[in-house]
Amino acid sequence: MDRIEALKAFILVAEEGGFSRAAAQLGMSKSAASRQISALEAELGGRLLNRTTRHVELTEDGQAYLDRVRIILADLESANRDVAAAQNALSGMIRIASPVAFGVSRLGAIAAAFMARHPKLSAEIVLTDRLVEPGEEGFDLCLAIQPARGETDIGLCFAPVETGLFAAPEYLTKHGRPQAPGDLSEHPGLCVGMRSRQVFWHLRGASEPVAITPRLSSTHAGIVREAAVAGLGIALLPGFAVADDIKAGRLLRILDGFEPKPDWLCAFHPEGRVASAKVRLFTDFLVERFRRDGTSG
């Protein structure tokens, strides 16, 4: 059974109130249309239509099923049109919001590579470390780093983001290198986010959260990174934010193996709207890049 064709037949029969006119529109015989719906009912394990010699009526389950499959087929047809058009040429503007450090270190190159494939597409990329609501602020796609992993109607968390503890070599020479999570309480912390006088870092392998006294906190990961490079303390940051500093020797990873569990890179589109072809294709491109290259470099 071709399920899509069977669903189309079911919708037409329900709308026409019989098999004859529906079969004519489908370009098949009345008996063929009847067989398709019978096969659909057999697969579902219940009746969708009550049939008489003169009339066809929806069952209660059939009415509920009709309402659902109309939406599904409409979305499918819309998706097919969007993808077909996208394969020819994406055009227009895509507005993306991204955390600053991720935008600077990774997103620019990814967006440029995607746009090279689609010469008629333009983009506006806004970097911000605050929480953004895509629908309210006019964004087509918002990227965020958060603990949750999963897929919803409006978003997908698709790549782990490794975090670590980092400090400048000069700082470690002057103040000593922590050997265990509990040693961090004796060092000034550099924290991303809005912080109070004391914060707690939940580290793997530690028997309890480690209390940290922030010397500097900021909603901008780049400021925290610069403070770490300047030797102000120990920072908890995503690996991609400090990859160049690690390679250049400006920062060293400490307490390797005790860092927190990874956060996740997530992509969200406005709630209540079906993602456009350009958003879907860019998200697919982003996911493919991270499956290939990872997030931590």
C-alpha positions as CSV (number, residue, x, y, z in Angstrom):
1,M,0.0,0.0,0.0
2,D,1.2,3.5,-0.9
3,R,0.3,5.2,2.3
4,I,0.4,8.8,0.9
5,E,-1.9,7.8,-2.0
6,A,-4.2,6.0,0.5
7,L,-4.4,9.1,2.7
8,K,-5.2,11.2,-0.4
9,A,-8.0,8.8,-1.3
10,F,-9.4,8.9,2.2
11,I,-9.5,12.6,2.3
12,L,-11.2,12.9,-1.1
13,V,-13.8,10.2,-0.2
14,A,-14.6,11.9,3.1
15,E,-15.0,15.3,1.3
16,E,-17.1,13.9,-1.5
17,G,-19.2,11.7,0.6
18,G,-18.6,8.7,-1.7
19,F,-16.2,6.7,-3.8
20,S,-17.3,7.5,-7.3
21,R,-16.4,11.2,-7.6
22,A,-13.3,10.7,-5.4
23,A,-12.0,7.9,-7.6
24,A,-12.6,10.0,-10.7
25,Q,-10.5,12.9,-9.3
26,L,-7.7,10.4,-8.4
27,G,-7.8,8.8,-11.8
28,M,-8.5,5.3,-10.5
29,S,-11.5,3.0,-10.4
30,K,-14.0,3.0,-7.6
31,S,-12.9,-0.5,-6.5
32,A,-9.2,0.6,-6.4
33,A,-10.1,3.6,-4.1
34,S,-12.1,1.3,-1.9
35,R,-9.3,-1.2,-1.6
36,Q,-6.8,1.6,-0.6
37,I,-9.0,2.7,2.2
38,S,-9.7,-0.8,3.3
39,A,-6.0,-1.4,3.5
40,L,-5.5,1.8,5.5
41,E,-8.2,0.7,7.9
42,A,-6.6,-2.8,8.3
43,E,-3.3,-1.2,9.1
44,L,-4.8,1.1,11.7
45,G,-7.0,-1.6,13.2
46,G,-10.2,0.4,13.1
47,R,-12.9,1.7,10.8
48,L,-12.6,5.2,9.3
49,L,-15.8,5.1,7.2
50,N,-19.3,3.7,7.6
51,R,-20.4,2.6,4.1
52,T,-23.9,2.2,2.8
53,T,-25.0,1.5,-0.8
54,R,-25.7,5.2,-1.3
55,H,-23.6,7.1,1.1
56,V,-20.3,7.1,3.0
57,E,-20.0,8.7,6.5
58,L,-17.0,9.3,8.7
59,T,-16.8,7.4,12.0
60,E,-15.8,9.3,15.1
61,D,-12.3,8.0,14.8
62,G,-12.4,8.8,11.1
63,Q,-13.2,12.4,11.7
64,A,-10.4,12.8,14.1
65,Y,-8.0,11.1,11.7
66,L,-9.2,13.3,8.8
67,D,-8.4,16.4,10.8
68,R,-4.9,15.2,11.5
69,V,-3.9,13.9,8.1
70,R,-5.1,17.0,6.3
71,I,-2.5,19.0,8.3
72,I,0.1,16.3,7.7
73,L,-0.3,16.2,4.0
74,A,-0.5,20.0,3.7
75,D,2.8,20.3,5.6
76,L,4.3,17.6,3.4
77,E,3.3,19.4,0.2
78,S,4.6,22.7,1.6
79,A,7.9,21.0,2.6
80,N,8.2,19.4,-0.9
81,R,7.7,22.8,-2.5
82,D,10.2,24.5,-0.3
83,V,12.9,21.9,-0.8
84,A,12.3,21.9,-4.6
85,A,12.6,25.6,-4.7
86,A,15.6,25.6,-2.4
87,Q,17.5,23.2,-4.6
88,N,17.3,25.8,-7.4
89,A,18.3,28.8,-5.3
90,L,17.7,30.0,-1.8
91,S,17.1,33.7,-1.7
92,G,16.2,36.5,0.7
93,M,17.5,37.2,4.2
94,I,18.1,34.8,7.1
95,R,18.5,36.4,10.5
96,I,20.5,34.4,13.1
97,A,21.3,35.1,16.7
98,S,24.3,33.4,18.3
99,P,26.4,33.4,21.5
100,V,29.3,35.7,21.0
101,A,32.2,33.3,21.5
102,F,30.6,30.7,19.3
103,G,29.8,33.2,16.6
104,V,33.3,34.5,16.5
105,S,35.1,31.1,16.7
106,R,32.8,28.9,14.5
107,L,29.7,30.4,13.1
108,G,31.2,32.9,10.7
109,A,33.1,30.3,8.7
110,I,30.1,28.0,8.6
111,A,27.7,30.7,7.5
112,A,30.1,31.8,4.8
113,A,30.4,28.3,3.4
114,F,26.6,27.9,3.4
115,M,26.2,31.2,1.6
116,A,28.8,30.3,-1.0
117,R,26.4,27.5,-2.0
118,H,23.5,29.9,-2.3
119,P,24.6,33.2,-4.0
120,K,21.2,34.8,-3.8
121,L,21.0,34.4,0.0
122,S,21.9,37.2,2.4
123,A,22.4,36.9,6.2
124,E,22.4,39.0,9.3
125,I,24.2,37.5,12.3
126,V,23.7,39.1,15.7
127,L,26.1,38.0,18.5
128,T,24.7,38.2,22.0
129,D,25.1,36.2,25.2
130,R,21.7,37.0,26.5
131,L,18.7,34.7,26.0
132,V,16.9,35.6,22.7
133,E,13.3,34.8,21.8
134,P,13.4,34.3,18.0
135,G,9.7,35.1,17.4
136,E,9.5,38.2,19.4
137,E,12.8,39.6,18.1
138,G,12.4,38.8,14.4
139,F,15.1,36.1,14.1
140,D,14.7,33.1,11.8
141,L,17.1,31.0,13.9
142,C,18.6,31.4,17.4
143,L,21.6,29.3,18.6
144,A,22.1,28.7,22.3
145,I,24.3,26.6,24.5
146,Q,22.3,24.9,27.3
147,P,22.3,21.8,29.4
148,A,19.2,20.2,27.8
149,R,19.5,17.8,24.9
150,G,16.6,16.8,22.7
151,E,14.4,17.7,19.8
152,T,11.1,19.7,20.0
153,D,8.7,21.3,17.5
154,I,10.8,24.5,17.6
155,G,14.3,23.3,18.2
156,L,17.1,20.7,18.1
157,C,20.0,20.2,20.5
158,F,22.5,18.5,18.3
159,A,26.1,18.8,19.4
160,P,27.8,18.5,22.8
161,V,29.9,21.5,23.8
162,E,32.8,20.5,26.0
163,T,33.7,22.9,28.8
164,G,36.8,23.0,30.8
165,L,38.8,24.8,33.5
166,F,41.5,27.2,32.2
167,A,44.1,29.5,33.6
168,A,47.1,31.4,32.3
169,P,50.6,29.8,32.8
170,E,51.7,32.9,34.7
171,Y,48.8,32.6,37.1
172,L,49.5,29.0,37.8
173,T,53.2,29.8,38.4
174,K,52.4,32.5,40.9
175,H,49.4,30.9,42.7
176,G,50.0,27.1,42.2
177,R,48.1,24.5,40.1
178,P,45.0,23.0,41.7
179,Q,45.3,19.3,42.1
180,A,41.7,18.5,43.1
181,P,38.3,20.2,42.7
182,G,38.3,21.3,46.4
183,D,41.5,23.3,45.7
184,L,39.4,25.7,43.5
185,S,37.8,27.3,46.5
186,E,41.2,28.9,47.2
187,H,41.4,30.6,43.8
188,P,39.5,33.5,42.3
189,G,36.9,32.3,39.7
190,L,36.1,33.9,36.4
191,C,32.5,33.1,35.6
192,V,30.2,33.5,32.6
193,G,26.7,34.8,33.5
194,M,25.2,37.1,36.1
195,R,26.6,35.9,39.4
196,S,26.2,36.5,43.1
197,R,29.0,36.7,45.6
198,Q,29.4,33.0,45.5
199,V,28.7,30.4,42.8
200,F,29.0,26.6,42.7
201,W,30.7,24.7,40.0
202,H,29.3,21.2,39.5
203,L,32.3,19.1,38.5
204,R,32.6,15.5,37.5
205,G,34.3,13.4,40.1
206,A,33.8,15.9,42.9
207,S,31.8,14.7,45.9
208,E,29.9,17.9,46.1
209,P,29.6,21.2,44.2
210,V,32.7,23.4,44.6
211,A,32.0,26.9,46.1
212,I,33.7,29.6,44.0
213,T,34.2,33.3,44.8
214,P,34.0,35.2,41.5
215,R,36.6,37.8,41.0
216,L,35.0,38.6,37.6
217,S,31.8,37.6,36.0
218,S,30.3,38.6,32.7
219,T,27.5,37.6,30.4
220,H,30.1,37.9,27.6
221,A,32.3,34.8,27.4
222,G,34.9,36.8,25.6
223,I,35.5,39.1,28.6
224,V,35.9,36.1,30.8
225,R,38.4,34.6,28.4
226,E,40.4,37.8,28.3
227,A,40.5,38.0,32.1
228,A,41.8,34.4,32.2
229,V,44.5,35.2,29.6
230,A,45.5,38.3,31.8
231,G,46.0,36.0,34.7
232,L,43.1,37.1,36.9
233,G,42.0,33.7,38.0
234,I,40.6,30.3,36.8
235,A,37.8,30.3,34.2
236,L,35.2,27.8,33.3
237,L,34.6,28.2,29.6
238,P,33.6,26.1,26.5
239,G,36.5,24.6,24.7
240,F,35.8,26.4,21.4
241,A,36.1,29.8,23.1
242,V,39.7,29.2,24.1
243,A,41.0,26.9,21.4
244,D,43.4,29.4,19.9
245,D,44.6,30.4,23.4
246,I,45.4,26.7,24.1
247,K,47.3,26.3,20.9
248,A,49.3,29.5,21.5
249,G,50.0,28.6,25.1
250,R,48.2,31.6,26.6
251,L,45.9,29.3,28.6
252,L,46.3,25.9,30.1
253,R,43.6,23.3,30.8
254,I,43.6,22.3,34.5
255,L,41.9,19.5,36.4
256,D,41.3,17.6,33.2
257,G,38.6,15.0,33.8
258,F,36.9,17.0,36.5
259,E,35.2,19.5,34.2
260,P,31.4,19.6,34.1
261,K,29.3,17.4,31.8
262,P,29.0,18.9,28.3
263,D,26.3,21.5,27.5
264,W,24.6,21.2,24.1
265,L,24.5,23.4,21.1
266,C,20.9,24.0,20.2
267,A,19.1,25.7,17.3
268,F,15.6,27.2,17.7
269,H,13.2,28.8,15.3
270,P,10.1,30.9,16.2
271,E,7.4,29.0,18.1
272,G,4.2,28.5,16.1
273,R,5.9,28.8,12.7
274,V,7.0,26.0,10.4
275,A,10.7,26.5,9.7
276,S,11.3,27.9,6.2
277,A,13.4,26.0,3.7
278,K,16.4,28.3,4.3
279,V,16.3,27.7,8.0
280,R,15.9,23.9,7.6
281,L,18.7,23.7,5.1
282,F,21.0,25.9,7.2
283,T,20.3,23.9,10.3
284,D,21.0,20.7,8.4
285,F,24.3,22.2,7.2
286,L,25.2,23.2,10.7
287,V,24.5,19.7,12.1
288,E,26.5,18.1,9.3
289,R,29.5,20.4,10.0
290,F,29.5,19.5,13.7
291,R,29.1,15.8,13.1
292,R,32.2,16.1,10.9
293,D,34.3,18.5,12.8
294,G,32.9,18.6,16.4
295,T,32.5,21.6,18.7
296,S,35.6,21.7,20.7
297,G,38.2,22.9,18.4
